[in-house]
Amino acid sequence: MDMNRRHFFQVSGAGLVGSSLAALGFSPTEALAQTRNFKLSRTTETRSTCPYCSVSCGVIMYTMGDTAKNNKPALVHVEGDPDHPVNRGTLCPKGAGLADMINSPRRVKYPEVREPGSKEWKRISWDEALTRIAKHMKADRDKNFIAKNDKGVTVNRWNTTGMLVSSASSNEAGYLTVKMLRSMGLVTLDTQARI
């Protein structure tokens, strides 16, 4: 057999690696017979919309865990939706960090209130939160509503309260929100997309 120096080192190196792996208990037939599972193969895929800005990029969220009664699924991965017409699978840095926001232990999931003079936040129900907001808005509007200006022209303004509207809502929901707030006389109105 004709062997040059380079071929000799290749054969010797392959033999050394093979004998070392055999000594460590590596069996190529067993290793090659087992296929590696895809990390998202046992997850549930859910399509959603990124909540951060008004672009409304499509995201795919993968949760681990079945839908059993006492099982709480855990979010394991978030990626851009390649079938979504807005972002076509791409995400900005805020959207790419969506899993960190969802899994954050400091994320507020329920309404809380801090009573006047108190240093502690207490958890309240959604019904109580919405009732309190409605009462505060009604009291402020009744106190500060301007029906006519100094010249006697009807203006129907409510200047003391502002509203920050969600940018993740659809066009229809945004239109109805603005119509409702403007009908109450609200002047200061903006969307969360500009923050």
C-alpha positions in Angstrom: 0.0 0.0 0.0 1.4 3.4 -1.0 1.0 5.8 1.9 2.4 9.3 2.1 3.0 11.2 5.3 -0.4 13.1 5.3 -2.4 9.9 4.7 -0.5 8.2 7.5 -1.5 10.9 10.0 -5.1 10.8 8.9 -5.3 7.1 9.3 -3.5 7.2 12.7 -5.7 10.0 13.9 -8.9 8.2 13.0 -7.7 5.1 14.7 -6.8 7.0 17.9 -10.2 8.8 18.0 -12.1 5.5 17.3 -10.2 3.6 20.0 -10.7 6.5 22.5 -14.4 6.6 21.9 -14.7 2.8 22.2 -12.8 2.9 25.5 -15.2 5.5 26.8 -18.2 3.3 25.9 -19.4 5.1 22.8 -21.1 2.7 20.4 -21.8 4.2 17.0 -24.6 1.7 16.1 -26.6 2.8 19.2 -25.8 6.5 18.7 -26.8 6.5 15.1 -29.9 4.4 15.7 -31.5 7.0 18.0 -32.9 10.1 16.3 -32.7 13.4 18.1 -36.1 14.9 18.9 -37.0 18.4 17.7 -37.1 20.6 20.8 -40.6 22.0 19.9 -42.1 18.6 18.9 -44.1 18.2 22.1 -45.3 21.8 22.4 -48.6 23.4 21.6 -48.4 26.1 18.9 -50.5 29.2 19.4 -50.6 32.2 17.0 -51.0 35.7 18.5 -50.2 39.3 18.0 -47.2 41.2 19.6 -48.6 43.6 22.2 -45.9 46.2 22.0 -46.7 48.6 19.2 -49.2 49.4 16.5 -47.4 47.4 13.8 -49.2 44.3 15.2 -46.6 41.7 14.2 -47.7 38.1 14.2 -46.0 35.7 16.7 -46.0 32.0 17.3 -45.9 31.0 20.9 -44.9 27.5 22.0 -46.1 26.1 25.3 -45.0 22.9 27.0 -47.6 20.9 28.8 -50.9 19.3 27.8 -54.4 20.7 28.4 -55.1 18.5 31.4 -57.3 20.0 34.1 -54.6 20.6 36.8 -51.7 21.2 34.4 -50.5 24.8 33.8 -48.7 25.1 30.4 -45.4 27.0 30.4 -44.2 29.2 27.6 -40.9 27.9 26.2 -40.4 29.7 22.9 -41.6 32.7 20.9 -40.8 33.4 17.3 -42.1 35.6 14.4 -44.9 34.1 12.3 -43.6 33.6 8.7 -47.2 33.4 7.4 -48.2 36.8 8.9 -48.4 39.5 6.2 -47.1 42.3 8.4 -43.7 40.9 9.6 -43.3 37.7 7.6 -41.4 36.0 10.5 -39.3 38.8 11.7 -39.5 40.5 15.1 -37.9 43.7 16.5 -35.9 43.4 19.8 -38.9 44.0 21.9 -40.9 41.4 20.2 -38.0 38.9 20.3 -37.9 39.4 24.1 -41.6 38.7 24.5 -41.0 35.3 26.3 -39.0 37.2 29.0 -41.9 39.6 29.6 -44.4 36.8 29.8 -42.3 34.6 32.1 -41.2 37.5 34.3 -42.0 36.9 38.0 -42.6 40.7 38.4 -45.3 40.8 35.7 -48.5 42.2 37.1 -51.4 39.8 36.2 -54.2 41.2 38.3 -55.5 44.7 39.1 -54.0 46.3 42.1 -54.8 49.5 44.0 -52.8 51.6 46.5 -55.2 53.4 48.8 -54.5 57.1 49.7 -51.9 57.2 52.4 -50.9 53.6 52.1 -47.5 52.2 51.1 -48.9 48.8 50.1 -50.6 47.6 46.9 -53.6 45.3 47.4 -55.1 43.0 44.8 -58.7 43.6 43.8 -61.1 41.9 41.4 -61.6 43.0 37.8 -65.2 44.1 38.6 -64.0 46.3 41.4 -61.2 47.8 39.3 -63.6 48.7 36.4 -66.2 50.1 38.8 -63.6 52.3 40.6 -62.3 53.6 37.2 -65.8 54.4 36.1 -66.7 56.2 39.3 -63.5 58.3 39.2 -64.1 59.2 35.6 -67.7 60.1 36.2 -66.8 62.3 39.3 -64.0 64.1 37.4 -66.2 64.7 34.3 -69.1 66.0 36.4 -66.7 68.4 38.2 -64.7 69.6 35.2 -66.8 69.3 32.1 -66.9 72.5 30.0 -70.1 72.8 28.0 -69.6 76.3 26.6 -66.5 78.5 26.3 -66.2 82.2 27.3 -67.8 83.3 24.1 -70.9 81.1 24.6 -69.9 78.6 21.9 -70.8 75.0 22.7 -67.5 73.1 23.0 -68.3 70.0 25.2 -64.8 69.5 26.5 -63.4 67.4 29.3 -59.8 68.7 29.7 -58.8 67.1 33.1 -58.5 63.5 32.1 -56.5 61.8 29.4 -56.6 58.3 27.9 -53.9 56.1 26.5 -55.4 53.6 24.1 -54.0 50.2 23.2 -52.1 50.0 20.0 -52.5 46.2 19.7 -56.3 46.5 19.1 -57.8 46.2 15.6 -58.8 49.2 13.5 -62.5 48.6 14.4 -61.8 48.5 18.1 -59.6 51.6 17.9 -62.3 53.4 16.0 -65.0 52.6 18.5 -62.7 53.5 21.4 -62.0 57.0 20.0 -65.7 57.5 19.2 -66.7 56.6 22.7 -64.1 58.8 24.3 -64.7 61.8 22.0 -68.5 61.5 22.7 -67.7 62.0 26.4 -65.8 65.2 25.5 -62.3 63.8 26.1 -59.7 66.0 24.4 -56.4 64.4 25.5 -56.2 61.1 23.7 -53.2 59.2 22.4 -52.1 55.6 21.5 -49.6 53.5 23.3 -47.7 53.0 20.0 -46.1 56.4 20.3 -44.4 55.6 23.7 
